[in-house]
Amino acid sequence: MSLFHLHYWSAPLQKQCGAYAIIPDGDGPFRVVYQLHGLSDDYTIWLRRTSIERYAEKVGLMVVLLDGARSFYVDSPSGLGRYESHILESVAFIDRTFRTIPAPEGRAIGGLSMGGYGAMKIGLKSPDLFGSVASHSGALDVTALLDESLCPELPIIFPDGPRAEEDPFTLAARPGRKPALYFDCGADDFLIEHNRRFHARLAELGVAHTYKEFPGTHCWEYWDKHISAALLFHARKLAACPA
């Protein structure tokens, strides 16, 4: 495996940004997982707090670690930044820069907490880009988060509540093809009910998905233990996608 530290211009944010790319040995083309961080972290955190490089090597995937500040990966109407557009432009940048498979069968997106929400939202909105989605301990019910006042930025990010295109519960009901969906949460995590409600919503809609609960809380010990299963899920589902 090789590790690239990338610095590049983000047109949606109008600023320079950073990312890491973990790349398998060989000539490719590579299937890529775009991994999103949580509210209090940045793009370096997956490398610092998990063994994601070692896990990616086992399944032969390229992994790109992107930055989303404290944005909830939303194009904010209040001037806080176009972070969803930044993620999508970063995908285009990676496809231009490395030998990837620029199609849904070559791309997945995942994340934890805020990043789990971002991955689920962006993945459901963009089945033409991503073949699979994974979320750990996802903050999936942003309407509930607003009511619970758990993040001071949320009223600014969602001044009138989440719009339909920002709500995974609404996006899941859209007609058409869906990416393969995987999400898990610790049974003692403060976001467990978000995940249970989303699981129930998908079941009600008849949307195929994999949902698992494990012992654990909202912590890096949990995420390091379960990110390898998500990467394996991506590897299997992308390999099974029609070319």
C-alpha positions in Angstrom: 0.0 0.0 0.0 1.0 3.6 -0.6 -0.1 6.7 1.3 -0.5 10.0 -0.6 -1.1 13.3 1.2 -3.0 15.5 -1.2 -3.4 19.2 -1.3 -5.8 20.6 -3.9 -8.1 23.5 -4.8 -11.8 23.0 -4.0 -13.8 25.2 -6.3 -17.1 24.8 -4.3 -15.3 26.0 -1.1 -13.0 28.5 -2.9 -10.0 27.3 -0.8 -7.2 24.8 -0.7 -8.1 21.5 1.0 -6.3 18.4 2.2 -7.0 14.7 1.9 -5.3 11.3 2.2 -5.3 8.6 -0.4 -4.5 5.0 0.6 -3.7 3.1 -2.6 -3.2 -0.6 -3.1 -0.1 -1.9 -4.9 -0.4 -2.5 -8.6 -1.5 -0.6 -11.6 -5.2 -0.5 -11.0 -7.8 0.5 -12.0 -8.9 0.8 -8.3 -12.2 0.7 -6.6 -12.4 3.7 -4.2 -14.1 4.2 -0.8 -14.6 7.8 0.2 -14.5 8.0 3.9 -16.0 10.9 5.9 -15.1 12.0 9.5 -17.3 13.0 12.4 -18.2 16.4 13.9 -15.1 17.1 16.0 -12.5 15.6 13.7 -10.8 16.2 10.3 -9.5 14.1 7.4 -6.5 12.9 9.3 -8.4 11.1 12.1 -9.1 7.8 10.5 -5.4 7.2 10.1 -4.6 8.4 13.6 -7.3 6.4 15.5 -7.8 3.3 13.4 -5.9 0.7 11.4 -7.8 1.6 8.2 -4.7 1.3 6.0 -4.2 -2.3 7.1 -7.9 -3.1 6.7 -8.0 -1.6 3.2 -5.0 -3.7 2.2 -6.8 -6.9 3.1 -9.7 -6.1 0.8 -7.7 -4.4 -2.0 -9.6 -1.1 -1.9 -8.3 2.4 -2.4 -9.5 4.7 0.4 -9.7 8.4 0.3 -10.1 10.4 3.5 -11.9 13.7 2.9 -12.5 16.8 5.1 -15.9 18.2 5.9 -15.2 20.6 8.8 -18.4 20.8 11.0 -20.7 21.1 8.0 -22.8 18.0 8.1 -21.6 17.7 4.4 -24.4 20.1 3.4 -24.3 22.9 0.8 -25.3 25.5 3.5 -27.8 28.1 2.5 -26.3 30.3 5.3 -22.9 30.8 3.8 -21.0 28.1 5.8 -19.7 26.4 2.7 -20.7 24.1 -0.1 -19.4 20.9 1.5 -21.6 18.4 -0.4 -20.4 19.9 -3.6 -16.9 19.7 -2.3 -17.2 16.0 -1.7 -18.5 15.4 -5.2 -15.8 17.6 -6.8 -13.2 15.7 -4.8 -14.5 12.5 -6.4 -14.0 14.1 -9.8 -10.5 15.2 -8.7 -9.5 11.7 -7.6 -10.8 10.2 -10.9 -8.7 12.7 -12.8 -5.6 12.1 -10.7 -5.5 8.3 -10.2 -6.4 5.2 -12.2 -9.8 4.5 -10.8 -13.1 2.9 -12.0 -15.2 6.1 -12.6 -18.6 4.4 -12.3 -20.9 3.2 -9.5 -19.2 -0.2 -9.5 -16.0 1.5 -8.7 -17.1 3.9 -5.9 -18.3 3.6 -2.3 -18.8 6.2 0.4 -18.8 5.7 4.2 -18.4 7.6 7.4 -19.1 7.8 11.1 -21.5 10.0 13.2 -21.8 13.3 11.2 -19.9 11.5 8.4 -22.3 8.6 8.6 -25.1 11.0 7.9 -23.2 12.6 5.1 -22.4 9.3 3.5 -26.0 8.1 3.7 -27.4 11.4 2.4 -24.9 11.8 -0.5 -25.0 8.1 -1.4 -28.8 8.0 -1.6 -28.8 11.2 -3.7 -26.2 9.9 -6.1 -26.7 6.2 -7.0 -25.2 7.1 -10.4 -21.9 7.8 -8.5 -21.8 5.3 -5.6 -22.4 1.6 -5.7 -22.4 1.2 -1.9 -22.8 3.2 1.3 -21.8 2.5 4.9 -22.4 4.4 8.1 -21.2 3.8 11.7 -23.1 5.4 14.5 -24.7 7.7 12.0 -26.5 10.9 13.0 -29.2 9.9 10.5 -32.2 11.8 11.9 -31.2 15.4 11.6 -34.7 16.6 12.5 -34.3 14.9 15.9 -30.8 16.4 16.2 -32.3 19.8 15.8 -34.9 19.1 18.4 -32.3 17.7 20.8 -30.0 20.8 20.3 -26.9 18.6 20.3 -24.9 20.7 17.9 -24.8 24.6 17.9 -24.2 24.8 14.2 -27.3 22.9 13.2 -29.8 25.8 13.3 -27.4 27.7 10.9 -26.9 24.7 8.6 -30.6 23.8 8.6 -32.3 27.2 9.3 -35.7 26.0 8.2 -35.1 22.3 9.1 -33.6 19.8 6.8 -34.8 20.0 3.2 -36.0 16.9 1.4 -32.6 16.5 -0.3 -30.9 16.6 3.1 -33.0 14.0 4.9 -32.1 10.3 4.5 -35.6 9.3 5.6 -37.1 11.2 2.7 -34.3 10.3 0.2 -34.9 6.6 0.9 -38.4 6.9 -0.4 -37.4 8.2 -3.8 -38.1 5.8 -6.7 -35.2 4.3 -8.6 -32.1 2.3 -8.0 -30.4 2.5 -4.6 -26.8 1.8 -3.7 -26.1 -1.2 -1.4 -26.7 0.1 2.2 -24.9 -1.0 5.4 -25.1 0.7 8.8 -24.3 -0.3 12.3 -24.4 1.3 15.8 -23.4 0.5 19.3 -26.2 -0.5 21.6 -25.2 2.1 24.2 -24.5 4.9 21.6 -26.5 8.1 22.2 -27.5 7.8 18.4 -28.9 4.3 18.6 -32.5 5.4 18.2 -31.6 7.4 15.1 -30.3 4.2 13.5 -33.2 2.0 14.7 -35.7 4.5 13.3 -33.9 4.6 10.0 -33.8 0.8 9.9 -37.5 0.7 10.5 -38.1 3.3 7.8 -36.1 1.2 5.2 -38.0 -1.9 6.2 -41.3 -0.1 5.8 -40.3 1.1 2.3 -39.0 -2.3 1.4 -35.5 -1.0 0.7 -32.8 -3.7 0.9 -30.2 -2.9 3.5 -27.9 -4.5 6.2 -28.3 -3.1 9.7 -26.4 -4.4 12.7 -26.1 -3.5 16.4 -23.1 -4.4 18.5 -22.0 -3.7 22.1 -20.4 -0.3 22.3 -20.7 3.4 22.6 -19.8 6.5 20.5 -16.0 5.9 20.5 -13.0 5.0 18.5 -12.7 1.6 20.0 -16.0 0.8 18.4 -15.3 2.3 15.0 -11.8 0.7 14.7 -13.4 -2.6 15.5 -16.2 -2.3 12.8 -14.7 -0.3 9.9 -13.1 -3.5 8.6 -16.5 -5.1 8.2 -17.7 -2.0 6.3 -14.8 -2.2 3.9 -15.4 -5.8 3.3 -19.1 -5.0 2.6 -18.0 -2.4 0.0 -15.5 -4.8 -1.6 -18.2 -7.5 -2.1 -21.0 -5.2 -3.2 -18.8 -3.2 -5.7 -17.5 -6.4 -7.2 -21.1 -7.6 -7.6 -22.2 -4.4 -9.3 -23.1 -4.7 -13.0 -20.4 -3.1 -15.1 
